């Protein structure tokens, strides 16, 4: 992601802020950041780019390919969908 534009970097940072706010329990802040996206397309692009960046970082740290990480994530999601909530 070395060719990211300043506008794309801003929406990725906003997406990361939404996740950070939710994890610290600031639901109002997360909602405010979500509402600050200019459009649904910007929101989608921001979270897509954030996921792409995050998978790349995990892959670089673990030595796994992004394809392997996505496969593992898909299996975890499928398993979670099969497990009834506690």
C-alpha positions in Angstrom: 0.0 0.0 0.0 2.8 2.4 -0.8 0.7 4.2 -3.4 -2.1 5.3 -1.1 -3.4 8.8 -1.7 -3.9 11.4 1.2 -7.7 11.1 0.8 -7.5 7.3 1.0 -5.2 7.5 4.1 -7.7 9.7 5.8 -10.6 7.3 5.3 -8.4 4.4 6.4 -7.5 6.3 9.6 -11.2 7.0 10.2 -12.0 3.3 9.8 -9.2 2.4 12.2 -10.6 5.1 14.6 -14.0 3.4 14.5 -12.6 0.1 15.5 -10.4 1.6 18.2 -13.3 3.5 19.7 -15.5 0.4 19.8 -12.7 -1.6 21.5 -12.3 1.1 24.2 -16.1 1.1 24.7 -16.7 4.5 23.1 -19.7 3.6 21.1 -20.8 7.2 20.7 -17.4 8.1 19.3 -17.5 5.1 16.9 -20.9 6.2 15.6 -19.6 9.8 15.2 -16.7 8.6 13.2 -18.9 6.3 11.1 -21.2 9.3 10.3 -18.2 11.4 9.3 -17.6 9.3 6.1 -18.5 11.3 3.1 -20.4 8.4 1.4 -21.1 4.7 1.7 -18.4 4.2 -1.0 -15.8 6.0 1.2 -16.8 3.9 4.2 -16.5 0.6 2.2 -13.2 1.7 0.7 -11.8 2.7 4.1 -12.6 -0.6 5.7 -11.4 -2.6 2.7 -8.1 -0.8 2.7 -7.8 -1.2 6.5 -8.4 -4.9 6.2 -5.9 -5.2 3.4 -3.3 -3.3 5.4 -4.0 -5.4 8.5 -3.7 -8.7 6.7 -0.5 -7.5 5.1 1.0 -6.6 8.5 0.0 -9.9 10.1 1.4 -11.7 7.1 4.7 -9.9 7.3 4.9 -10.7 11.1 3.9 -14.3 10.8 5.4 -15.2 7.4 2.0 -16.4 6.2 0.7 -15.3 2.8 -2.4 -13.2 2.7 -4.2 -16.1 0.9 -3.4 -18.4 3.9 -4.5 -15.8 6.4 -7.8 -15.3 4.5 -8.3 -19.0 4.4 -7.7 -19.3 8.1 -10.0 -16.4 8.8 -12.7 -18.0 6.7 -12.5 -21.2 8.6 -12.7 -19.4 11.9 -15.8 -17.5 10.7 -17.4 -20.7 9.5 -16.6 -22.5 12.7 -18.0 -19.5 14.7 -21.2 -19.6 12.7 -21.7 -23.2 13.6 -21.2 -22.7 17.3 -24.2 -21.5 19.3 -23.7 -18.4 21.4 -23.0 -18.9 25.0 
